[in-house]
Structures are given as structure tokens and as C-alpha cells.
Amino acid sequence: MSATPPLPPLRLLSVFEAVARHRSLSLAARTLNVTQPAISKSLRDLEQWIGATLFDRNRRPLALTESGEVLLGATREGLGLIADALAEIGRIKAAREGALRLSCSIGFATYWLMRRLSAFSAAWPDIAVSVMTTPHDAAPDAPHADVGFRYGHGRWRDGDVIRLFQECIDPVASPEFMAGRTFPGPTLDGLALIHVDVDAASWRSWAGYCQTSGVARGRGGDIRFNNYVQATQAALGGQGVMLGWRSITGDLVAERRLVPIGLPPVEPEDGAYYVVVPPRSAGNPAVARFIEWLARETRDQNPIASPSLRGSDAPR
């Protein structure tokens, strides 16, 4: 394939198009806000670059030569395509700055994020928010998200990582479930336990909680689910005791819809919630406004000391 021949500077082509449109050096100079000698020099430079005369300067108004007619058609088409491309880029930029795509787990979206998004929308009504949910939090699979919420150690390398709050596990149940029930002490004997079976090792099970806290497992009826939305609804319905994660049951406990049953809470090692901002979101005003809002929203839970913390010693 032959190489594309070098093109003259766009500035010279713009001058040529203006002169061809007005058929006058003085009118073209006025349009481009330059002097007439500058227009004349640009035309000479362009003709020298091409190696052909573009205007018949003996006629008034100026007339295009055959070569000039050929170049004018191509120039107008090319400048039109460039103008269309710039307009499309402007539309893409405006749409990007007016939209915000968030990624998080179903449980986090249902019980933490959705309760707060109305406040963000009230503050920034022109930003359209869409939420993309994933089954679990450790590595949300949302390659087009502008911002992702993630649980774990925080030492990731796929974006700027901002700590939101430390996770905490506290066994909880509904007040109705606990009413008239005598808690058996440091054992779960006789209590119906609500389990969530997930593949992510970072999400602690009842067995892991008992091993960490020293609470005896005991015997009782078990109920099993594969996500925290179903498990939380079962707990709210008085069906048993669940491991309440701060990100999911924290607001429900504050509202007394769920209550801690009196077992020791556990803070997982390397277990906090973070917001991850990928490199493609850098400079996006909608993302910047959302991060500022998040900082205010979580300041009482865990002050954000710096705008971003990038992981340095762990694999993605």
C-alpha cells in the first residue's frame, strides 16, 4: 500500500476556502480577522506546496482555476467532515459529563446506595445516574462503569482507590424474632441461622465468624440463600439470625428494623468498602461531583483523608 502523500497545513486550506467562498482577498481577510497581505502570502504558500495555480488573479471577482475547483470540492468535504466530527465529539463529551454509571453489588445497591442516591440527584439534577449491579463486591465486572464500589483490601491497581468505610460483621435479627427469646449466651444453639452461599472467599460465613469470635456454632434450623438481598428480607421477616454487614444492614439497624442479638461484632482484616475510579473517568466533572458528594456522605463514618489512594503491593 502506498503511503499517503503529505497534506498542506489546515490553516492554508482554511484560507483557501474563505477566499474561494468570498472571491475576494479583502473579504476573506475580514472574515478570518487577519490582514490582506497575510491572506495573499497564505495563498502563495499553498500554491507552492501543491505546485499549481488556484486562482485567476486577472479576473474580478477572483475566479478559480481548474485545479482550484478540484481542491475546493475536496477541501469543503474535508472541512465539513472535520466539523461534523468535532460536533459529534462535543455531543459525546456532553453526554459523558451529564451521565454517571455506577457499579456495585446487588446488596450494596439495595441497602446502601439507593437510600442515598436521591440526595445526590437532588443536588445534581442534570446528571443522569445508572446503576449496574454484580452478584458480589470483590471484583465488579462492569468495564464501562465510571465509578465502582468494591469491598476488600483496597490495594488494587486498576484506578484511583478511595476508602469509604470499614466493614463490620454483627449478627442481627428482627425485633419480632428476638421478642420473648432468651439468648443462649456465647453459643448459637437453638437459633435459626440465615446463610448466604457465595463464591467470594472474602465474604465470611457463619463458620468463619464462629472461628474468629469464639462463639460456638450449636444446632438449629438453617436457611440458605445465594445473595444478601434474599437473606436480608428473610431476616426482616423474622425467619432467623443473619450475619449483618454494615454496608447492607447498617441502616436497618439504625432504624431498629433489625437489632444486634448480642454477639461480638467482627471487623474483617483487610475488609473495607472503597470506591474505584478508573483512569478513563479522569477529568469527568460528573465523577468529580459524585466523589465530592460521597466524601461528605461518609465523613461521619470514616473521614476520607486524601482524594485518592492507589494500591501499590497487591495484584489486581
N, C-alpha and C positions, 0 to 999 in steps of 0.2 A: 504494500500500500504506500502510495507516495505521500510525502509529508505535506501538511497544509502550508501554503505559502504565507509568509508574514503579512499581517494586516497593518494598514496605516493606523496611527493613533485615533482613538474615538473622537478626540477633540477636533481633529481636522475634518472628519466626516460630519460632525455636527455643524461645523461652519459651512461646509459644502451644502448640506441640506437646507440651511437657513437662507443662503444666497439663492439656491435654486427655487425656493418657495417664494421669495420676495422679488427675484430677478433684479436685485439692487444691492450693491455693496453697502450703501449707507443705511438702508432699512435693515439689512442683516446685522450691521454693527449696532444699531439701536436696539434690536431685539435681544442680542447677546450681551449688551452693555459693555462693548469694547469699542476701540477706535477703528475707523475705516482702514487705516494703514495695517492694523493688526489682521483685519479680515483679508486684505489683499495678500499679505505675507502667508497666511494660512493656506489660501488657495494655491499660491505658487508652490508651497511645500508639498501639498497634496498632489499637484500635477507632476512635480518632480519625483515623488515617491512612486506614482503609478506609471509615469512615463508617457502621459497622454494629456492633450489639452481638453479641458472640461467645459469651458465657456467660450463663446464667440464674443470677444470684448468689443468688437466693432459695431455691434448692434445694440440698440436701446429700445426696450429694456434688454438686459442680458439674455442671450439665448444659449441653450445647452447644445454642445456638440453631440455627435452620435455616441461617443464614449461617455459623455456626461449623462445622457439619457439612460444608458445601461447601468452606470454606477448609481444614479438616483433611485432607480427601481429597487436595486439591492439594498441601498442604504436605508430607504424608508421601511422596507420589510424588516431589515435587521434591527433598526431602532425601535420599530413597533413591537417586535418580539421581546426586545430587552425591556421596554416599558411594561409590556404585559407580565413579564417575569417578575419585575420589581413590584408590580401591583399585587401579584399572587403571593410574593414573599411578605408583603405588608399584611395581606389577609391572614396568612399563616401565623405571622407574629402576633397579630391582634387576637386571633383565636387562641393561641397558646397562652398569651398573657391574661386572657379572660376565662380560662378554664383551669381546673385543678383536678388531677387524677390521683387518688389515694389508694394505697394497697395495704391491707391488713387481714387478720384472721376474721372468720365469721363471728366468733365470740367477742373479740375486741371491738369489732364494728357495732355489734348489737348492744353491748352493755357499757361501753366506754365512749366510743367515738360519736355514735349517733345522738347521744344525750347532750353533746357539746357542740355539734356542728351548727345547730340553729343559731347559736351566739355568733359564730364566725360569719354565717350567711347574713345575719343582721348587720354586722359591722362592714361587710364587703358584699353587698347585694349584686354587684356586677360580675362577680366571679362564680362561674358555674362549677359546682363540685360533683364529681362522680367517684363512687367508692367501688373498688374491685376487691372482692374477698377471696381468701385462700383458706384451705382447711386448717392450717396451723401457722404459727408465727415465726418459726425459726428461720425460714428462708422463703419469704413470699415470692411466688412465681408470677410476677407482673412486670414484664420487661418494658412496658410503655408507661408505667406509673411515674408521676412527677415526684412523689414522696411515698416512702414505705414505712410502716410501723413494724418493728421487729423485736422479738424477745431473745435474749441470750447474753453473750459475754461482751458484745459491743466492739470487738476487735476485728471489724470487717474492713475490707479494702475496696469495696465497690461504690464508695461515695462518702460524703461527709456524714459523720455519725454523731447524733446529739442525744444525750441521755435525758429521758423524761422522768422516770421514777423507778425506784427499787421495787421488785416484786415481793410479795409476801403471801405465804400459804397459811390459811387459817380454816380449820373445819367449821362449817356453818350448816344451819338447818333453819327451817321456817319456825316462827314462834309457835305456830299451831302444833308442829311436830314435837317441840320441846315442852309444851304445856303439860303439866302433871307428870312429866317423865323424870325419874330420878337418875341423874347421871352416874354411871357406874365407876367413876374415878379414872385412873390412868389406863383404861382399857376400853376397847370398842365392843366388848361382849354385849350381845343383845341389840346392837344398833344396826339398822339397815343402812348399808353404805352404797353411795352412788359412785360408780366408776366411770371414767372416760378412757376408752382404749384408743390411744394414738400411737403412731409410729415414732414420733419425735422423742428421743431419749431425754431431752431437756425438760419435758413435762412430767413432773414427779407423780408417781402412782401412790395409792394407799400404802402399798408395801414399802415404797421408798420413804414416805412420810413417817411411817411407824419406826423404820430403822433409824431415821435421823432424830426423831423426837423421843424415842424410847417408849412410846405408847404401845401397849400390847394389842395385837390385831383382834383377838377374840373371835366369836362366832355370831353370825347374824345374817339376815337376808340381804342379798346383793342385787343391785340393779345396774346394768351396764349400757353405756351409750358410746357412740363414736365421735361426738362433738360436744362442746361445752354449752351450746345453746339448749340442746335437749336436756342435758344434765341439770342445768340451772333451772329450767322450767319444772323438772321433777322435784328439785329441792324446794322451789317456791310452792309447789303443790303438796308439800308435806310428805313426800314419799321416802325421805331418808336424809342422811348427812352426806354432804359433798365436800371435797377439798376446795375451799373458796380461794380463788386467786384474786389479788387486789384489782387487777385490770378488768375482771369480769364481775366479781361480787362486791367490790368495794362500795359502790354507790348503793347497792341494795342493802348492805349492812348499815350504811349511814341513814337510810330511810327506814330501818327496822323491818324491812320485808324479809330479811334473813338475819340470823343472830349467831355469833360465835358460840359454840357449845362448851367452851371452857378448856379445850386442849391447847397446848402451847403452839403459838404460831412459829413458822419456819421461814427464814429468808434464804432462798436458794443461792448457793455460791455461783458467782458469775451469772446471776439471774436478774436482769433489769429490763425495762422497756426503753427502746430507742426509736428515734425517727431517723431514717436514712435518706439522704438527698443525693441522687445520682449526679454524675458530672453534667449530664445533658440538661439538668434543671438549673444550672448555674446562670444567674442573671435573669431568671424568670421572676417578674415582680409578684405574680400570684403566689409563687412558692415562698418568696421572702416575707410576704404579708402573713402567710399561714404559719411560718416558723415563728415569727414575732408573736402571733396570737397564741401559739402553743406554749411559748415561754411564759406568757402571762397566765395562761390557764393552769399550768402545772407548777407555778412558782412556790405555792404553799406546800406542795408535796415534795418537790426536790428541785431547789433552785438550779437553773442552768448557768454554770459559771462562765462558760465561753460559748461563742456562737457555733463552734464545731469542734469535734474531737475525732481525729482519724485514727483508726486502728493501725497497729504497726507490727504486731508479732504473732498474728494468727492467720491461718488460711481463710479464704472466703467461705 
